């Protein structure tokens, strides 16, 4: 009787291990394609010319437009402190912008660049030769480089939200 029970338990354990695995890379890739299409359609529909950021020759899907260069140039690393002000929106699935989801008014926080979302890190690092203090940049950030599949209820953002940041750079400290 114990042998039969043992055989049944082993068979059940063997069958339960036959579950589908989640291919995270494929999910991220598929979402990046959707996000890129949403961003490029938004840019085209609004006649905005923006540059795409490459990382080691591969497109990140992050686009940027330098609205004002600022004075001098900045050297941006993961340990660089930036003092910024910003306005943020979400590009909705219908290709329009949401209302403002976040904005700094009179308070301009300072962040260590390596502690911000990856979209900001790539955006600042890619513009190091043309953005300085007083500069203004607009970043179009796919969900993977913002908050990914995690909803941000405090901001009213769903999972996989594509974001637009209009950022004023007040100072850089290395």
N, C-alpha and C positions, 0 to 999 in steps of 0.2 A: 504494500500500500504506500509506504514511504517512497519507494522507487518511482511509482507512478506519479505521485505528487511532485517529486523532484523533476521528473521529465516534463510534466506540464508547466512547472514554473520556469524551467530553462527554455522551453519553447515559447512561452509568453514573453520572456525577457528578450529572446532573439527577435521575435516579431515586433516588439515595441521599439527596438533600435532601428528599425527600417523606416524612419521618418524622412521627409524631405529636408534637405539642408537649404538654408537661405544663402543665396549668392549676393552678398552685400555689395561687392564691386559692380555687379550687373545692375543692382538697384540704383546705386549712386550714378552710374553711367547713364541710365535711362532718365533719371531725374535731371541730370545736367543737360541732356538734350532738350527736354521740355523747357527748362529754365532759359537756356540759350535762345530757343525759339521765341519765348515770351519777351526777353530783353531785346533781341534784334528787331522784332516786330514793333515794340514800343519805340525804339530809337528811330526806325524808318517812318512810322506814322507821325512822329513829332519832329521830323527833319533834324535829328540830332546826330552829329558826327562824333563818334567816340572811338577810342582805341581799345583793343582787346589786350589783356595781359597774358603773356606766355610764361610758363615755368618750365625751364629746360626744354624749350621747343614745343611744348604741348600747351594748347589753349586752355586757360582756366575757366573761360566763360565770364570772367569779370571784365567789365568795360569801365573806362574812365574818360572824363573830359576835364581838362584843366581850364577853369573859367577865368582865373586870374593867377598869374605865376607867382606873385609875391616878390619879396626882395631876397636876393641871394639864392643859394640853393641849399637843400638840406641833405644830410647824410642820414639815411634811415636804416637802423638795424633793429633787431628784436629788443634791445635794451634802451632804445631811444625813447625819451619822454616827449610826448606831444601834448600841447595845450590846445584844445579845439572847441569849436561850437558847431552844432549841426542841426539839420532838419532831416527827418527820415519819413519815407513813405513805403508802401508796399505796392508792387505792380500786381494788380488783380488779374485773374484768369481772363477777363474780357479785354485786357490790354490797357486799362486805365489805371491811374494812380488812386490809391485810397486817400482819405484825409490824412493829415499829419499824424503819425503814430508816436513820434517822439521829437522833442525839440529842446535845445538849450536856449535860454533867453539872455539873462544877465550873468548867469553862472557859466563859466567855461572850465570844465574839468581837465585835469592832467592825467594822462594814462601812459603806462609803459606799453609801447607798441606791441610787444610780444604777448601782452595779456588781452588784446582786443580780438575781435572776430577775425578770422583769416582773410576775409575780403578787405578789411582795412589794412592788414599787414601787407598783403600783395599790392594793394593800391598805392600805399605810400612808398613802398620799396621800389616799385616800378617807375615812379615819377621823381626819383631822387635828384635827377639832373635838371628838373624844370619846375620844381615846387619849393617855395621857401616860405618863411614867416610872412603872414599877410595874404598868402595864397588861398585860393578857393578851388576845390575839386569836387566833382560829382562822380560818385561810384555807383555802378549798377551791379549788384551782387547776387549771384545765384544762391539758392537756398543752402547748398552744400558748404559754402564759404561764409554763411551767416549762422543760422540756428538749426539747419538741417531738418530732420524729420520730427523735431521737438517743438510743439506749439509753445508760444510765449504768451500765456494768458494775461500777464500783467500789461502787455503791450497790445493785446487784442489780435495777435498774429496766429494764423493757423500753421500747421506743420508745412514744411517746404515753402515757406514764404520767400519770394524774390523781393529784394529791397533796393531802394534808391537812397543814397546819403548825399546830401549837399553839405560839405564840410569846409569850414573856415579854419585854417591853421594859424594859430596865434603865436606859438613859439615852439622851438625845438631845442632839446637839451640832450647832449650825448655824454 
